[in-house]
Amino acid sequence: MIVSSRSWSGEGSISPDLTTHRDGIGKNCGSGTDRQPRASTRRVLSRSLASIAGGSIAPAPMIPLGDSEAARRLSPVNSILIAANLAIFGLQLRWGGPWLLSSFALVPERVSHAQWSQPGIALAALVTLVSSLFIHAGLAHLLGNMLYLWVFGPAVEGRLGHARFLIFYLAAGVCACLATVAMAPLSPVPVIGASGAIAGVLGGYFVLYPGGRIGTVLPTPIILRRVEVPAIVYLLIWFGLQLYFGISSGASGPLRGGVAWWAHVGGFLFGIAAAPLVANPVKLRRSPAKRRAIRRRQ
């Protein structure tokens, strides 16, 4: 997830350089004393086409290439989510502009100041908790996020089932957005990107497949080297980096823009907590010797 500090041109992703551009700009909510925050939001939005930090969900030196647990790489719902993000990005390139952020990006102050005396405006603010998940700041932001979803999504979908995986993915994204709002409720900075939802998928993978292995590329002084890393180690390193940078950014970090670290933290923790509750039970595989013994008894 990316948070734009000045203007909107790109977003953060779940990969190496996560940025806090979860841009969400919509109609102003509130009245009277809320005019100044609304004016601030308009200024941020009007300049957001100029520069938006880009980010991704992964540490730059650790590029995932595959995993040991997915039964098939092209699982249905995961593939549809990737295709939807790619298609929406194509629409952004064709018809995108400030109106896109104004309508579909998440702006924390719009959510925290939602007033149900104006239900239309309040509902529009809540819709951005989902719509912002499908907007990206640039090609690098998009591809970084989709790479992680492509690697980690199929195995999690296999354990949750298709419908539950879709609900799980969207719920993780909403929780990631709410974590961003909780850390910076007065921020007028737009936030966009799928990395919060994908962080939930990583959390689900962490708890469902602790014995899995992740194929990754590590840079060496001479060449890039492909190695296999235990999933639990890979994801602990990833989460540790998100937590460290979230804490080190300080209280004003979410207000300045950049990577939405706390969205990643919130999404990951949601995945750890929710995935075991909705996962299908593991079917234990019998060894050939046990199968032969069962057939003889029958």
DRENTOR-831142 format. One record per residue (C-alpha): chain; x, y, z; residue in three letters. Coordinates in steps of 0.5 Angstrom, whole numbers, plus 500, padded with zeros to 3 digits. Each point is the difference from the previous one (the first is absolute). Layout:
! DRENTOR-831142
+--------+-----+-----+-----+---------+
: cadena :  c1 :  c2 :  c3 : residuo :
+--------+-----+-----+-----+---------+
:      A :   X :   Y :   Z :     ALA :
...
+--------+-----+-----+-----+---------+
This chain:
! DRENTOR-831142
+--------+-----+-----+-----+---------+
: cadena :  c1 :  c2 :  c3 : residuo :
+--------+-----+-----+-----+---------+
:      A : 500 : 500 : 500 :     MET :
:      A : 502 : 507 : 498 :     ILE :
:      A : 499 : 506 : 504 :     VAL :
:      A : 501 : 507 : 495 :     SER :
:      A : 504 : 505 : 504 :     SER :
:      A : 499 : 505 : 494 :     ARG :
:      A : 496 : 498 : 494 :     SER :
:      A : 498 : 494 : 497 :     TRP :
:      A : 504 : 496 : 495 :     SER :
:      A : 501 : 494 : 503 :     GLY :
:      A : 499 : 496 : 506 :     GLU :
:      A : 503 : 495 : 505 :     GLY :
:      A : 500 : 492 : 499 :     SER :
:      A : 501 : 494 : 504 :     ILE :
:      A : 507 : 499 : 497 :     SER :
:      A : 507 : 503 : 501 :     PRO :
:      A : 498 : 508 : 501 :     ASP :
:      A : 494 : 500 : 503 :     LEU :
:      A : 497 : 507 : 500 :     THR :
:      A : 495 : 503 : 504 :     THR :
:      A : 495 : 502 : 494 :     HIS :
:      A : 494 : 497 : 501 :     ARG :
:      A : 497 : 506 : 497 :     ASP :
:      A : 492 : 501 : 501 :     GLY :
:      A : 497 : 507 : 498 :     ILE :
:      A : 493 : 501 : 500 :     GLY :
:      A : 495 : 505 : 502 :     LYS :
:      A : 501 : 504 : 506 :     ASN :
:      A : 496 : 497 : 506 :     CYS :
:      A : 498 : 504 : 506 :     GLY :
:      A : 498 : 507 : 501 :     SER :
:      A : 502 : 507 : 503 :     GLY :
:      A : 506 : 499 : 504 :     THR :
:      A : 502 : 494 : 495 :     ASP :
:      A : 501 : 505 : 494 :     ARG :
:      A : 508 : 501 : 501 :     GLN :
:      A : 501 : 493 : 500 :     PRO :
:      A : 496 : 499 : 494 :     ARG :
:      A : 504 : 506 : 497 :     ALA :
:      A : 507 : 496 : 502 :     SER :
:      A : 497 : 494 : 496 :     THR :
:      A : 498 : 504 : 494 :     ARG :
:      A : 507 : 502 : 500 :     ARG :
:      A : 504 : 494 : 501 :     VAL :
:      A : 495 : 497 : 494 :     LEU :
:      A : 501 : 505 : 495 :     SER :
:      A : 508 : 499 : 501 :     ARG :
:      A : 500 : 493 : 500 :     SER :
:      A : 501 : 499 : 493 :     LEU :
:      A : 507 : 503 : 501 :     ALA :
:      A : 503 : 495 : 504 :     SER :
:      A : 498 : 494 : 504 :     ILE :
:      A : 505 : 495 : 504 :     ALA :
:      A : 500 : 493 : 497 :     GLY :
:      A : 501 : 494 : 505 :     GLY :
:      A : 499 : 493 : 500 :     SER :
:      A : 499 : 494 : 505 :     ILE :
:      A : 506 : 497 : 500 :     ALA :
:      A : 507 : 501 : 502 :     PRO :
:      A : 504 : 502 : 494 :     ALA :
:      A : 506 : 495 : 501 :     PRO :
:      A : 494 : 494 : 500 :     MET :
:      A : 497 : 499 : 494 :     ILE :
:      A : 495 : 494 : 500 :     PRO :
:      A : 500 : 496 : 494 :     LEU :
:      A : 495 : 494 : 503 :     GLY :
:      A : 498 : 496 : 505 :     ASP :
:      A : 500 : 492 : 502 :     SER :
:      A : 493 : 500 : 502 :     GLU :
:      A : 495 : 502 : 495 :     ALA :
:      A : 497 : 494 : 496 :     ALA :
:      A : 499 : 505 : 494 :     ARG :
:      A : 503 : 507 : 499 :     ARG :
:      A : 494 : 502 : 496 :     LEU :
:      A : 494 : 499 : 505 :     SER :
:      A : 494 : 503 : 498 :     PRO :
:      A : 498 : 506 : 505 :     VAL :
:      A : 507 : 502 : 500 :     ASN :
:      A : 501 : 500 : 493 :     SER :
:      A : 494 : 505 : 499 :     ILE :
:      A : 502 : 504 : 506 :     LEU :
:      A : 507 : 501 : 496 :     ILE :
:      A : 496 : 501 : 493 :     ALA :
:      A : 496 : 505 : 504 :     ALA :
:      A : 505 : 504 : 502 :     ASN :
:      A : 504 : 500 : 493 :     LEU :
:      A : 493 : 502 : 497 :     ALA :
:      A : 499 : 506 : 505 :     ILE :
:      A : 507 : 503 : 499 :     PHE :
:      A : 499 : 499 : 492 :     GLY :
:      A : 494 : 505 : 501 :     LEU :
:      A : 504 : 504 : 505 :     GLN :
:      A : 505 : 501 : 494 :     LEU :
:      A : 494 : 502 : 495 :     ARG :
:      A : 495 : 504 : 504 :     TRP :
:      A : 504 : 501 : 507 :     GLY :
:      A : 501 : 507 : 503 :     GLY :
:      A : 498 : 504 : 507 :     PRO :
:      A : 493 : 498 : 499 :     TRP :
:      A : 502 : 493 : 501 :     LEU :
:      A : 503 : 501 : 507 :     LEU :
:      A : 495 : 505 : 502 :     SER :
:      A : 495 : 494 : 499 :     SER :
:      A : 503 : 494 : 502 :     PHE :
:      A : 507 : 501 : 504 :     ALA :
:      A : 500 : 499 : 507 :     LEU :
:      A : 500 : 507 : 504 :     VAL :
:      A : 501 : 498 : 508 :     PRO :
:      A : 497 : 507 : 502 :     GLU :
:      A : 494 : 498 : 496 :     ARG :
:      A : 498 : 494 : 503 :     VAL :
:      A : 502 : 502 : 507 :     SER :
:      A : 495 : 506 : 499 :     HIS :
:      A : 495 : 497 : 497 :     ALA :
:      A : 493 : 502 : 502 :     GLN :
:      A : 494 : 496 : 499 :     TRP :
:      A : 496 : 506 : 500 :     SER :
:      A : 502 : 501 : 493 :     GLN :
:      A : 500 : 492 : 498 :     PRO :
:      A : 502 : 501 : 493 :     GLY :
:      A : 506 : 503 : 501 :     ILE :
:      A : 502 : 495 : 506 :     ALA :
:      A : 498 : 494 : 496 :     LEU :
:      A : 505 : 503 : 494 :     ALA :
:      A : 505 : 500 : 505 :     ALA :
:      A : 499 : 493 : 503 :     LEU :
:      A : 500 : 498 : 493 :     VAL :
:      A : 507 : 502 : 499 :     THR :
:      A : 502 : 495 : 505 :     LEU :
:      A : 499 : 495 : 494 :     VAL :
:      A : 501 : 504 : 494 :     SER :
:      A : 507 : 503 : 502 :     SER :
:      A : 503 : 492 : 500 :     LEU :
:      A : 499 : 500 : 492 :     PHE :
:      A : 504 : 507 : 499 :     ILE :
:      A : 507 : 500 : 499 :     HIS :
:      A : 505 : 506 : 499 :     ALA :
:      A : 504 : 497 : 494 :     GLY :
:      A : 503 : 494 : 497 :     LEU :
:      A : 505 : 498 : 505 :     ALA :
:      A : 495 : 501 : 506 :     HIS :
:      A : 495 : 495 : 496 :     LEU :
:      A : 505 : 495 : 498 :     LEU :
:      A : 503 : 499 : 507 :     GLY :
:      A : 493 : 499 : 503 :     ASN :
:      A : 498 : 495 : 495 :     MET :
:      A : 506 : 496 : 500 :     LEU :
:      A : 499 : 499 : 508 :     TYR :
:      A : 493 : 498 : 498 :     LEU :
:      A : 502 : 495 : 495 :     TRP :
:      A : 505 : 497 : 504 :     VAL :
:      A : 496 : 500 : 507 :     PHE :
:      A : 493 : 500 : 498 :     GLY :
:      A : 499 : 493 : 497 :     PRO :
:      A : 502 : 496 : 506 :     ALA :
:      A : 495 : 504 : 504 :     VAL :
:      A : 494 : 500 : 495 :     GLU :
:      A : 501 : 492 : 500 :     GLY :
:      A : 499 : 500 : 508 :     ARG :
:      A : 495 : 505 : 501 :     LEU :
:      A : 496 : 498 : 493 :     GLY :
:      A : 498 : 505 : 495 :     HIS :
:      A : 494 : 504 : 503 :     ALA :
:      A : 504 : 500 : 507 :     ARG :
:      A : 506 : 502 : 497 :     PHE :
:      A : 497 : 506 : 496 :     LEU :
:      A : 496 : 503 : 506 :     ILE :
:      A : 507 : 499 : 504 :     PHE :
:      A : 504 : 504 : 495 :     TYR :
:      A : 495 : 506 : 501 :     LEU :
:      A : 499 : 499 : 507 :     ALA :
:      A : 508 : 501 : 501 :     ALA :
:      A : 500 : 506 : 495 :     GLY :
:      A : 494 : 503 : 504 :     VAL :
:      A : 504 : 499 : 507 :     CYS :
:      A : 506 : 502 : 497 :     ALA :
:      A : 497 : 507 : 498 :     CYS :
:      A : 497 : 500 : 507 :     LEU :
:      A : 507 : 499 : 503 :     ALA :
:      A : 502 : 506 : 496 :     THR :
:      A : 494 : 505 : 502 :     VAL :
:      A : 502 : 498 : 507 :     ALA :
:      A : 507 : 502 : 500 :     MET :
:      A : 498 : 506 : 496 :     ALA :
:      A : 493 : 502 : 501 :     PRO :
:      A : 501 : 507 : 498 :     LEU :
:      A : 504 : 499 : 494 :     SER :
:      A : 498 : 503 : 493 :     PRO :
:      A : 505 : 496 : 497 :     VAL :
:      A : 497 : 495 : 495 :     PRO :
:      A : 502 : 493 : 500 :     VAL :
:      A : 499 : 495 : 495 :     ILE :
:      A : 503 : 493 : 498 :     GLY :
:      A : 498 : 492 : 501 :     ALA :
:      A : 506 : 499 : 505 :     SER :
:      A : 496 : 500 : 506 :     GLY :
:      A : 495 : 495 : 498 :     ALA :
:      A : 506 : 496 : 497 :     ILE :
:      A : 504 : 501 : 507 :     ALA :
:      A : 494 : 496 : 503 :     GLY :
:      A : 501 : 494 : 495 :     VAL :
:      A : 507 : 500 : 502 :     LEU :
:      A : 498 : 500 : 507 :     GLY :
:      A : 495 : 494 : 498 :     GLY :
:      A : 506 : 496 : 497 :     TYR :
:      A : 504 : 501 : 506 :     PHE :
:      A : 495 : 497 : 505 :     VAL :
:      A : 498 : 494 : 495 :     LEU :
:      A : 506 : 498 : 497 :     TYR :
:      A : 506 : 501 : 505 :     PRO :
:      A : 504 : 495 : 497 :     GLY :
:      A : 499 : 502 : 493 :     GLY :
:      A : 506 : 503 : 496 :     ARG :
:      A : 501 : 506 : 495 :     ILE :
:      A : 504 : 500 : 494 :     GLY :
:      A : 504 : 507 : 500 :     THR :
:      A : 505 : 504 : 497 :     VAL :
:      A : 506 : 503 : 504 :     LEU :
:      A : 505 : 505 : 497 :     PRO :
:      A : 507 : 498 : 501 :     THR :
:      A : 506 : 504 : 498 :     PRO :
:      A : 501 : 497 : 493 :     ILE :
:      A : 493 : 497 : 498 :     ILE :
:      A : 493 : 499 : 503 :     LEU :
:      A : 499 : 493 : 503 :     ARG :
:      A : 494 : 496 : 501 :     ARG :
:      A : 499 : 497 : 507 :     VAL :
:      A : 494 : 497 : 504 :     GLU :
:      A : 498 : 503 : 506 :     VAL :
:      A : 496 : 497 : 506 :     PRO :
:      A : 493 : 504 : 499 :     ALA :
:      A : 500 : 501 : 508 :     ILE :
:      A : 507 : 503 : 499 :     VAL :
:      A : 498 : 504 : 494 :     TYR :
:      A : 494 : 503 : 503 :     LEU :
:      A : 502 : 502 : 507 :     LEU :
:      A : 506 : 504 : 496 :     ILE :
:      A : 495 : 503 : 496 :     TRP :
:      A : 495 : 502 : 506 :     PHE :
:      A : 506 : 502 : 504 :     GLY :
:      A : 502 : 505 : 495 :     LEU :
:      A : 493 : 503 : 499 :     GLN :
:      A : 499 : 501 : 508 :     LEU :
:      A : 507 : 503 : 500 :     TYR :
:      A : 499 : 505 : 495 :     PHE :
:      A : 493 : 501 : 503 :     GLY :
:      A : 503 : 502 : 507 :     ILE :
:      A : 506 : 504 : 497 :     SER :
:      A : 495 : 504 : 496 :     SER :
:      A : 497 : 503 : 506 :     GLY :
:      A : 494 : 503 : 501 :     ALA :
:      A : 500 : 505 : 495 :     SER :
:      A : 502 : 495 : 495 :     GLY :
:      A : 493 : 498 : 497 :     PRO :
:      A : 499 : 508 : 499 :     LEU :
:      A : 506 : 501 : 496 :     ARG :
:      A : 499 : 494 : 495 :     GLY :
:      A : 504 : 495 : 497 :     GLY :
:      A : 499 : 492 : 502 :     VAL :
:      A : 494 : 498 : 504 :     ALA :
:      A : 504 : 496 : 505 :     TRP :
:      A : 494 : 499 : 505 :     TRP :
:      A : 495 : 498 : 494 :     ALA :
:      A : 505 : 494 : 499 :     HIS :
:      A : 501 : 498 : 507 :     VAL :
:      A : 492 : 501 : 501 :     GLY :
:      A : 499 : 495 : 494 :     GLY :
:      A : 505 : 495 : 502 :     PHE :
:      A : 497 : 500 : 507 :     LEU :
:      A : 493 : 499 : 498 :     PHE :
:      A : 503 : 494 : 495 :     GLY :
:      A : 503 : 496 : 506 :     ILE :
:      A : 493 : 501 : 504 :     ALA :
:      A : 495 : 499 : 495 :     ALA :
:      A : 503 : 494 : 495 :     ALA :
:      A : 500 : 495 : 505 :     PRO :
:      A : 493 : 501 : 502 :     LEU :
:      A : 497 : 500 : 493 :     VAL :
:      A : 505 : 494 : 497 :     ALA :
:      A : 498 : 494 : 498 :     ASN :
:      A : 503 : 494 : 504 :     PRO :
:      A : 506 : 497 : 498 :     VAL :
:      A : 499 : 493 : 496 :     LYS :
:      A : 506 : 495 : 503 :     LEU :
:      A : 503 : 496 : 495 :     ARG :
:      A : 501 : 493 : 501 :     ARG :
:      A : 507 : 497 : 499 :     SER :
:      A : 499 : 494 : 494 :     PRO :
:      A : 502 : 495 : 506 :     ALA :
:      A : 494 : 502 : 504 :     LYS :
:      A : 495 : 500 : 494 :     ARG :
:      A : 502 : 493 : 498 :     ARG :
:      A : 499 : 498 : 508 :     ALA :
:      A : 493 : 503 : 499 :     ILE :
:      A : 499 : 496 : 494 :     ARG :
:      A : 502 : 493 : 503 :     ARG :
:      A : 495 : 502 : 506 :     ARG :
:      A : 494 : 501 : 495 :     GLN :
+--------+-----+-----+-----+---------+
